[in-house]
Amino acid sequence: MIITAHAYARAGLVGNPSDGYYGKTISIIIRNFRATVRLWESPHFEILPGSGDLGRFASVRDFLRDLRLHGYYGGMRLIKAAIKKFHDYCARNGIELPDRSFTVSYESDIPRLVGLAGSSAIVTAAMRALMQFYGVSIPKHLLPSLVLAAEKEELGIAAGLQDRVIQTYEGIVYMDFDRAHLEKHGYGIYEPLVPPREPPLYVAYDPARAEVSDVPHRNLRALFEAGDPQVLAAMQKFRELTDRGRAALMAGDWDTLGEVMNANFDLRRTIMNIAPENLRMVEVARSTGASAKFCGSGGAIIGLFRNGRQYQMLSDALAGIGCSVIRPIIFETWPQPQ
């Protein structure tokens, strides 16, 4: 039997990048894109390479660009780290695993390195496949921390919990990474949200604007740990914006939510360098009257539009700078509020 597990792309609605700095965020899942991991029992253990692990390129120029963005490895390292941390978790919790070998493969159509959480999706999907293969249940509130540990502790990737939380819970999730709670329990306070109606959201992305998110996060981490007053004040402001955004989201107040999302990006600009081509995406989107902020670290944006006419204007304007625009699928069918 082949076990198949998925994890989807995500976008930060408000609050990012404060999740790694004891802030608050709200994120949505984007079911339009997903990572898939397949796992089946076999006589030996094997990890099959994905497209990013292969050594064939259209040209030397394409190879050098891939090397600059992705380093000397593709997604196999993510699978390896997931397997390692899964076994560590089981050993730490007295869960004895049978000596079974398996073959694992992975694939993903999540646009790479544009801030849609493609790497954590692969690790999350791998964890889900391993849990099913071994019959192990990891509590939902603990799984994001385990996924993050695979990336940070095994691979040295600078990241926060937000991506892993939303990819675990899916839908829309409000997250509070209160420092005292996080340091005591190892996880934040996570609350799924179901607004009374679907917000008119768009997501735009351009793989040509890909950047390694690890680099800007490392710079921000250094400032935060040094106690930079501007950075510390910004992280508190992100918490406040998230609470304002939550109130607007749950009231169906899209004008206020759009203002909060714009303010989120404007605040980000005060503490992080923004690549000119990524800033251009935000500026072009806002020129149509839509709101716009980064989904993650750059290369993809999210915002609100008012009506079909504005959405067409937005799509046309962003297409003019090489961007694709989609309506994010958050739920297969919109659920009724509880």
N, C-alpha and C positions, 0 to 999 in steps of 0.2 A: 504494500500500500504506500502511495506517495502522499506525504503530508504537505499541504500548501498553506502558507501563512502570508498575510499582507500587512503592510503599514503604509499610511497615506502621507502625502505632503501636508504642510501646515503653513499658516500665516499668523503672525502676531497682529492682533486687532488693535491693541493698545498696551502700553507698558514696556514693551521691549526697547532697549536691551537690559532692563533692570533685573531680570530673573536671576542672573548670576551674582547679584549685588544686593540681595535681601529686599527686593522690590516687590511689585505686584504686576501681573499681566493678565490679559484675556487673549486667548488664542482660538482659532478655528481650524478644523481639519479641512483639507481640500481633496475630496474623493476623486477629482479629475485625474490625479497622478498617484501612482503607488509603487512601492518596492515589493517584490515577491520573492519569498524563499521557499524552495522545495527540498524536502529531506526524505530519504528512504533508506531502509536497512540494507546493508551490503556486506560482503565478506571482509572488506577492508574499509578504513576511514579515508575519505577523499573530499576535498573541496574543489569543485569545478570552477574554473576562472570565468568571470563575467567579461563584458565588452571592454570595461576599463582596465582589465588586466592583460589584455592582448597587446601584441607588439606590432600591429600593422596599422599604418596611417596613410592618408592620401599623399602626404608630402613630408619632407623633413621639417618644413615650417610648422605644419600641424603637430608633428611630434614634439617640437620644441615648446610650442604653446601648451600642449598637454602636460609636458614635464614641468613647466613653470607653475601650472595650476594644481596638478595632482601629485607631483613628486614622482618617485620611482616605484609607485605601487598604485593599485586600483582599489577595488572593494574587498578583495580577499582578506586584507588585514582587519576589516570590520567584522567579517564572519569569524575569523580566528579569535578576535578579542571577545566577541559574544560567547563563543563556546567556552573560552577560558573562564570568564566571569560567571557563567551559568554553573560550571562545575565548582568554582570557588563558593558560590552561594549555597549549593547543595551540601558541600563538605562542612561549611560553617554552621548549617542548620541541621546537621545529623541526618541528611537525606542520602541514603545509600543508592547509588545508581547502578543498574546492571551493566555488565561488560558487553555492550552492543556496539558494533561498528555501523557507520552510515555514510552515505554520500550526500552532500549538500550542494545545491546550486542556487544562484540568485540572479535576479534581473530587476531593472528599475527604469521607468519612463519619467521619473521626476527630473526636471531640468537641473543640471548639475551646477553647483556653486553659484546659485543666484539667490540664496537665502530662503529656500523652500524646504530645508531640513532633509535632504536626500540621504545623508550619511546615517543620521539617527534612525531613519525609516528602515534601512537595511538591518541595523542592529536590533531594532524592535521586532521586526518580522522574524529574524533569526531566533530571538528569545521565545517568541510564540511557537515557532516550529519545534524548538527543543523541549518546551514544556509539554507539548502534545506527544512528542516521541517518547519521552520518559514518563509521562503521566504525573508530572510535577505541577503544582499550582503555586504561583508566586502572587501574593496579595497585590491588588491593583495599585495601591498607594506606594508600594515598595519597588515595583518594576521600573518606573522612570529613573530612580536613583541607581539601579543596577545597570541600566542601559548607559547612563551618564558615566558610571565608573569604568565601563568597558572602553569608552572613548577617552576619558581623561587620564585614568590610571594606567591603562595598557598602551595607549597610543599618544598620549600627551596633547590631545586636542583641547583647546580652551573653549569651554561651552558652559551653558547653564541648563537648568532642569526643564525649562518651558517646552522645548520641542518634544522631549520624551514624555512629558505629562500629557500633552494633547494627542500624541500618537498612541498613547496607551488608552486614554479615556474616550477619545474621538468627540465629535460634535463641537460644542463650544464650552470652554472651561475657564472659570475665574480662578486665578492662582495667587496665593499670598505666601511669599517666601520670607515670612517674619524670621528674623535672625534667631531669636530665642527658641522658637518652635523648631526651626531647621537644625540648629545645633543640638538640641535635645533628642529629636526623633530621627533626623536624617532625611526628612521629607517635609514638603510644605503643606499648606491647607488648600485642598483642591475641591472646587464646587462646580459641577456641571450646570450650565444655564440653558434654558429654553425660552427665548423671547416670544412675545405674543404673536409676532409675525416675522417673516423672513426679511432681513435687511437687504437693501439693494446694493450688494457688494460687487466689485470687480477685482480681478487680479491681472496684472500685466507683467510680462517678463521678457527678457532678451538674453539668451545664453552667451551672446558676444560680450555682455557686460559682466561675465563671471569674475568673481574675486575670491580669494581665500579668506573666509571669515575669521579664521584663527588669528590672522595678523592684527586686524583692528581690535579684536577682543583682548589680545595680549597687551596692546598699548593701553587700553582702558583699564585692564586689571592692574597694571603697574601704578597708574594714577590713583585708583581706588585704594589700593593697599598702602600707598604713601599718604593717604588722608587728604588728598587734594580737595579743598573746600568747594570748588565749583562742581566737581564730580559728585561729592557727597550730597550737596544740595539738589542736584539734578535727580539723583536716585530717590530722594524723598518726594520730589515733584512728580516723578513717574508714578509713584504709589497714589498720589492724589488724583492724577489724570485717569488712572485705571478705575478708581472708584466713581469718578464722574462719568467715565465711559460706560461702566456697568449700569448706572442709574439710567442713562440715556438709552442704552440697548434694551433694557427691560421695560422701558416706557414706550419704545418704538419711536423715540425722538431722534430722527436721523440727522436733522440739522445740527443738533448739539453734538451727536456722536461724530459727525464729520469735522466739526470744529476741534474736538478733542484729539482726533486722529492727526489733524494738521499740526496741532500744538505738540503732539508727541514727536513728530519728525523735526519740528523747529527746535525743540529742546535737544534732541539728539545731535543736531548740528553744532550746538555749543560745546559739546564734550568729545566729539569724534570727527575725524576727517571724513569728508564725503567725496568720493570720486566724481569728477565733473560729469561723466557720462551717466552715472546713477542719479545725480542731482537733476540732470536734464529730464529724466523720466518723470520725476515728481513735478518739475516746473511745467512740462508739457501737459500733464494730466490736470494740474490745477488751472491752467489757462482756459480749460473748457468749463470751469466752474465746479468740477468734481474735487473731492478731497483726496489726499494721497500721502502715504507714508511707506516706509520699507516693510516688506513682509518679514524680513529677517535682517541679514547683514548687508544687503544690497544686491541689485540685479533683478529684483522683483518688487513690485509695489502693490498696495491694496488701498482701496478707498470706497467711497459711496458716490453714487450718481442719483439724479433726481427722477429721470424718466427715460423713455426709450430714445427720444431725440438726443438727449445729452449723452447717452451711452454710445450712440452712433458717432457723435462728434468726438468723443473720447477715443473710441476705437480707431477712427480715421487719423486723429492727431498722433496717437502712439504708433500706429502702423508706419507713419511717416518717418519715425526714427528707428524702425526695425523691431518694434515690440509686438508681441501677440497679446491679445486681451481675451479673458475668459470670465464667465460667471462661475464662481466657485460652488461646487456641490458639497454642502456641509452634512446634510442628512439625505438618505435615499428618499424619504418622504418626511415633510416637516412635522415634527411631533407636536402633540397638544401640550401646552404648559401644565405643569403639575399644580 
